[in-house]
């Protein structure tokens, strides 16, 4: 017995339609092969009416085949695991990249390997003291003037280095909060990304409810998520909204024990309350920020909560806390502001918030992301152990220690040489603003410049003061020698270095930090590129693959058309050449 008359035509038609749609999607993929962020699309199909045939003309109900293909939906080809891995690595690489940018800003004045800087200035002072260390030269005003010029050059270099660090610290803060910048800071960028992702969540959800897949909008959202992961560590998950998640009960519907049966809100029920399938309802996308608390435990804070709350209410915001570091009027001293932290609030303008700091022993901190790199550079002093980070304050403190130690020793020696041991009226180095001497304010004492005081000539020999200064330049501090003639200067500790070697130590610390971070950055970028290649192999458009698919779909289309022709010929034979009366 023949099958239903037009069933075969429906099968061939569905095959032609599905392969035509596949060809359309292939063309769409090829057209967007070079579009940034585009994800390869595909047609998902299923066998039509395979399990529940309805034709009453079927010859054998247990052989339920031949009803054609159903076009279920158009979807993207993505691997959520690769997306998560890529964003995690993006956060790590961005931290190292931002940190390297900050270190590079310090190298201009602290990299003693490429410039004749502070170390060279100390060596010049020592060379001049050696020249003065002669009875014929010690009273020569020319030689003392040269020594004063050498020390003036040193103080200028210290001033310049301190000012450069302070300006770099300002620039770091401005990159964080966007003040005095022609471009948005990290705070504005993060807030804009959260707003866009939140708005896209609502728009995509509305479109999907109406049957529109909105795949291009999803591509845009994925790119925004990748960018957000460069600022802060995030985790992306999908969930059903409150109306379609969880369980419910129906009065009177109980199990054998008399307990109310719990039904999943996504279950489809028949009239007898039997589960016969699942409802179709689009997922929402949630973005959570990952941070570590004071106990070292990873915590999560929601920044985008799907489409819950509607436009403007489904995403959070970031703010920067603490005053902007500032310079005083002479642009040398760094007047640091309050401790810099960032806060994240959800929803925007709400009360649920978490504060992120630079202190790993503090309340909360990130383990990656460019924002944490800025916080570390602004707040870390390198005093937390061998693995602690050397931020701007570390290098500023090191220069202050050096300037204070050098000025303290030179002033004490000159006061001793002028018969005023323990006094300060013969100080040759002073503070520009009257405060304690720092690298930012150290300068030549005004009395030495105008000739009111000079290098001391007291002692057994008129060169004793110069001899002590020359010895001071060669000594390490704290001084391990009990036989030293140098005056005691409280608090002097250069880590058993001379003045020049201490500056070399600071430069070496910066060089080591930069080298280690550069190597780590290269490794992170290599891993990141590998993950990008893996994502492209899954989600990217391959010309060869799409061309192969095009030929496959075209062949299938031609075969379905040939099937329709064969069915037409069979039907023509059935109608015109069978059952003639009187034949």
N, C-alpha and C positions, 0 to 999 in steps of 0.2 A: 504494500500500500504506500502511495506517495505521501510525503510530508505536506504540511499546510502550504497552499499554493504560493503565497507571497513571502513565506518565512525566509526562503533562500535569498530573495531580493533584499530583505531587511538585513540579513547577515552580510551580504556583499556591500550594501550601502554603508553599514556601520564600519566595515573595514576600510572602505574608501575615505570616509569622513575622518577616521582616526589617523590614517596615514597622511591625509592632507594636513591635518592639524600638526602632526609630527614634522612635516616639511616646513610648515609655518614657523614652528618653534626653532627648528634648525636654522632657518633664515634669520630669525631674531637673534640667536646665539652668534651667528657669523657677523651680523651687522654690528654687534656690541663687543666683538672680540677684543678691541683695544679700549673699551670704555672702562675707566678706573672704577673698581669696586663692583663691577658687574658679576653676577653669579649665574653660572650655566643653568638653564631651565630644561625641564623634561615633562613629558605627558605621562601621568599615571593612569593605567587602564586596568580593567578587570573583565572577566568573562561575563557576558550579559545573560541574566536569567538562568544561570547554571543550576542553582539549587532549587528554584521554585518555578518550574515551567508552567505556563498557563494555557497553552494551546490545546484545545479539545480534539484537534485533528491529529495529534501525535499518534504514531503507530505503536510505539513501545515506551511507556512512561519511565522505565528505568534507564533508558539511554538518553539522558538529558544533555545533548550537545547540539551545536549548530545554530545558536541564537545570536552570535555575533559578539562585538566588543563594546564595553561601556567606557566612555571617557570620563574618568572620575574627577581629575583636577590637574592643574599645571603647578608644579612644585620646583623648588630650587634644589640643586645638588650641593649640599654642605655637610661638613663633618663637625658637629658641635665640640667634639673632643679636641680637634685641631684648632678650632677657634679659641677654646679656653687656654690651650697651651701657648698659642701665639700671643694672646693678650697678657698672659703671665710673663712671658719672655720680653714682651714690649715694655712692660713696667720696669723690669730689671735693667734692660738696655738703656731706657730713658733716664733712670737714676744715674747710671755711670756716665752717660753723655752729658747730662746737666752738671754733674760733679766735675767732669773734665773741663768744661767751659769755665767754671769758677777757678779751678787750679791754673788754667792758662792765663787768666786775668792777673794772677799773682806773679807769674813767671817774668813779667816785664821788668819788675824791680827786684825780685828775690833770686832770680836765676843767675848766680855768680859765675856760672861756667861760660856765659855768652857776653857778659858785660863787665867792665871795670867798675865794680860797685863798692859796697861797704868794705868788703875784705881788702880790696886794693887800697882804699882810703886808710885803713889801719896800717897796712904795710908802708904806705907813704909817710905816715906819722912816725913810724919806727925808724924809717930811713933818715928822716930829718933829725930825729933825736940823736941818731948815731953821728950825724954831721956836727951837731951842736956840742956833742960830748968831747969837747976839746977846750982847754983853757983859753985858746986864742979866739974861739968862736962864741963862747958862752955869753960874752958881753956885747957881741955884735948884734945890733938892732935888726939887721937884715935877716939873720938866721932866726931870731925870735918871731919876726914878721912872717917868715916862711912857715914856721911851726903853727902860728895862729891861722894862716891861710889853709894849711893842711887840715887843722881841726875844724875850721869853718866848712871846708868841703865835706868832711865827715858828717857834721851836724846837718848840712843841707841834704845829704843823701838819706840820713835817717828821717828827716822831716818829709822828704819826698816819698820814701817807702811807706811811712805811716799814713800819709795823706792818700796814697794810692790804694792802700788796703781799706781805708775808710770809705773812699769813693766806690771801690769794688763792692763793699758791704752795702752801701746805699743802692747800687745798681741791682744787687741780688734781691733786695727787698722790693725794689720797684718792679723787677720781673715777676715777683710773687703777687703783689697787689695791684700792679698796673699804674701806679702814680707816676706822673711826669714821663710817661711813655707814649710814643706815637702809636704803638700797638697795644692790644689788650695784654694784661698780665695773666698769670696762671689762674687767678681767681675768676676773672671775667670769662676766660676760655672755658673753665670747668662749669661755671654757671650757665653759660650759653649752650654747652653740650648737653647738660642735664635738661634744660628747657626743650631743646630740639628733640631729644630722645623721648621725653615725656609727651610732647605734642604728637610725634610720629606714632607713639603707642596708641593714642586715642584715634588718630586718623586711620591707621592700619586696621584696628579693631572694628571700626565702623564699616570700612570697606569690606572686610572679610565677612561680617554679619550679612551684608547685602550680596555676598557671592563673588566679590571682586578680590582676587588674591593679593594685589598690591605688592608684587614681587620687587618692583623697582624701588618702592618706598622702603622695603625691607633691606635692600642693598644699601640705601642711604643710611639707614639706622645702623647697619653693621659697620660701616665706615666710621660713623660717629663713636661707636663703642670702641673700635680700635684706637681712635684718637684719645678718648677718655682714659684708656688703659695706660697711655704714656704719662699721664699726670698722677694717677693714683691706682693702687691695685684694686681690681674689681672682679666680681663673679657674676655671670649672667645665667639666669634660670627662667624656665617657662612654667606657667601655672594657669589653672582655670580661675575665673573671677569668683567672688563670694557666692554669687547666685547659682553657679554651676559646679561648685566643689563641696565636698562633705556628704553627709548622709541625712536622710529624713525618714519618718515613719508615717504610715497611713492608719488612721483609727480603724480598729476592727481587723486589721490584717496581722495575724499572729502566726507563730510557728506551733509545732505540736505541743510545746510546753506552755503555750499561752503567752509567750513574750512577743512584743511588737517587733516586726521584722524591719531591719534597717535597710533602706534602699539607697544606692549611690545616685546622686542627683543627675549623673550623666547616663543612667540606665533607661532604656526604652522598655516599657511594660505592656503586656497585652491585657485583655479585659479580666484575666484571672490573676493579674499581678505577677506573671512570670517574666523574667528578663529575656527579651528577644533581640537585644542589640544595644548599641551605644549611640547617644545623640551626637550630632555634629555641632561643635562650637569651637571657635578659634581660641588659641592660647593667648595669654598675656605674657609680657616680658618684664622680668624684674632685674634691676641692677643693684647689687649690694657691694659696699665698700669693705675691703678686708683690712683689718688693723690688728696690732698686737697689744694686749694690755700689759700692765705692770708685772703680772705673773707669767708673762710669756705665752699666754693663751690667745689663739686667733679668734677674733670677734668679727661680727658682721653688722653693718649698719645700712639700712635700706636708703638708697638715693633716688631710685625710680621704681614705682610700684605699679607696673602695668598701666592700665587705664583707670584704675580706681580713683575716684574723686573727680574725674573729668579734667578738662584743660586747666592748667595752672595750679592744680592741686595734687598732682600725682608725682611730683618730683621735688627734690630738696635743693639746697643752695650752700655755697661755701663762703666763708668770711675769713679775713686775716686779723689776728689779734696782736696787740702790742704796738708801740710807737715806732715810727720810722727812724732808723739811725740817722743822725745829723752831724754836720761839721760845724765847728765854731767859726768865728769871723775870719780867722787867719787860714782856714781850710787845712789845718794840720791835725788838730786833736779830734778824735772820734768820740762824740758824746753819744754812746750807745743808748738806745731806747729800752723799753721793757722787753722781757723775754718774748720772742716771736712764736706764736702758735697759730694753727688754723682750726676753725670750727666748721662742722657740717651739721645742717639742720634739716629735718624732714617733718612735715612738708615745708615748702618754702614759706618762711614767716612763722613756722610752728615752734613748738617748745621742745620737741624731742631732738636732742643734739648730742654730739660727741666732739671732744677737743683732741687734736693731734699735736704732739710736741716733738722736739728733737731728742729728748732725753729717753734713752732706752730703759732707764730705771724710773721714768716718770709714769704718768697715767696711761698714755696710749701713744703709739708711734706706728708709722708705716715701715715695711721692710723693703720697699722699692717705690719707684715713681719719681718724676722730676720735682714734685713739690717737696718730698722728703729730702731730696738733695739740697734744695734751697734752705730748708729748716736746719739741716745739719751744718751747712757752711755758715749760717748766721749765728748759730748758738753753740756749736761744739768747740771746746777749748783744748781737747786732746789730753785732758787730765784724768780720764776714766780708765786708763790702762793701755796696754800695748796695742790693742785693737781699736782704741777709740779714734774718732775722726778729728783731724786737724783742720778746724775751720778758720774763718778770718780772725776770730779772737785769739786763737792760738798763736798765729804769726804776729799779730799785733802785740801780744803779751811778751813774746820772745824778743822783739825789737825794744820794747820798753825795758825789759830786764837788762839787755845789753847797754842801752843808753844810760840807764841809772847806774849800772856798775862802773862803766867807763868814767862818767862824770864824777861819781863818788870817789873813785881812786885818784884821778888826776887832781881834783880839788883838795883832797886830803894831803897829797904829796906836796902841792904848792903851798898850802897853809903851813905845813911842817917846815918847808924850805924858807919861809918868810918869818919863822919864829912864832907862828900862831897855831901850833898843833892843836887840833880839836876845835878850831874856830872856822869861820867861813868868810871872813872879810877879804881873803885872797883867792876866792874861787875864780877859776878861769872859765868854767862852764856853768851855765845857769838855765833856768826855765824862762821861756818867752813870756808866759802869763803869770808867773809867780807861784804856780802850783808845783807839786812834786815833778821832778824831771821825768819826762817820757820821750820816746822817739819822736813824737809829734811836736814837742815844744822845746827840745834841747837847742841851745844856741851858745854863741860865745858871750861871755860876761861883758857887759858894757864897760866896766872899769878896765878890762884888759884891752878892749878896742881903743879907748881914749888915752891909754897910757898911764892911768892912775895906778895900776898894779902891773907886775911883770913876773916872769919866771923867777922863783926864789934863788938866792945866792948864798943862803946860810949853810951852816954845817962846817965840817972840817975842811971841805974843799968846795970851791964855788960851783963845781959841777955836780955836787951831791944830789941836787933836786933833779937834774936831767938824768943822772945815773939811776935814781929811783924810778923815774918815769919810764926809762928804757927797760929796767927790770920788770916793771909792771906790765909792759907790753908783751913780755916773754913768759910771764907767769901764768899758771892755770888757777882757776878759782872754783871752789874755795882752795886757798893756798895750802898745799900739804907741807910746806917747809916751816919748821919752827925757828929757823935762823934768818928769816927774811927781815930786811930793814924796812919793808913797806908798812905804812900805817894800817891799822885794822879798820876795815869798813864793814859795819854790820850788814848782814843780809846778802852779801855778795856770793852768788853761787851760779857759775856758768857751766856746771856739769863737768868740772875738771877740764875746761877748755880755756885757751887764751881768748882775748877779745876777737882776733881775726878768725880763729878756729871755731869759735861759737857761731859766728856768722856763716861759716862754711857748713856747720852742723844744721843750721836753719835751712840753708839752700839745699843741702842733701836730703833733709826731711821732705821738702817740697818735691824734689826730683824723684824720690822714692815713691811718694804718694802718687805723683803723676804717672810714673812708669807702671806701677801696680794697677792703677785704675785703667790706663791705656790698654794693657794686656787683657784685663778683665773685660773691658769694653769690646775689644776685638773678638773675644770668645763669645760674648753675648750676641754681638751682631751676626757672627757666623751661625750660631744656633737659630737666631731669629730669621735669617735668610733661608735656612734649611726648612724651618716651619712654614715660611711663606711659599717656598717651592712645593711643599707637601699640600698646602691649601690650594695652590694653583692647579696642581695635578688632579684635585678632586673637583674644585669649584670653577676653575678657569676654563676658557673655551680653547679647544685644540682644533686647529684647522684640519688636520688629518682625520681626527675622530669624527668631526662634524661632516666632512666630505664622505666618509665611509657610511655614516648614518643616512645621509641624503640618498646615496645609491640604494641602500637597504630599503628605505621607506618608499622610494620611487618604484622599486621592483615589487614591493608588497602592494602598492596602489595599482600597478598594472595587472597583478595577479587577481586582485579583487574585481577590477573592471572586466577581466576575462571571465571570472566566475559569473558575473552578472550576464554577460553575453551568452554563456553556456546555459544558464538558467532560462534565459529568454528563448533560446532555441528549443529547450526541452518543453517549455510551456507552449510554444507554437506547435510542436509536434502533438502534444496532448490535446490541444483544442482543435486543430485543423485536420489531423490525420488519424484520429481514433474515434470509435463509436458511431460511424456513419451507418444509418439504417439502410438495409437493402444491399449493402456491399457484398 
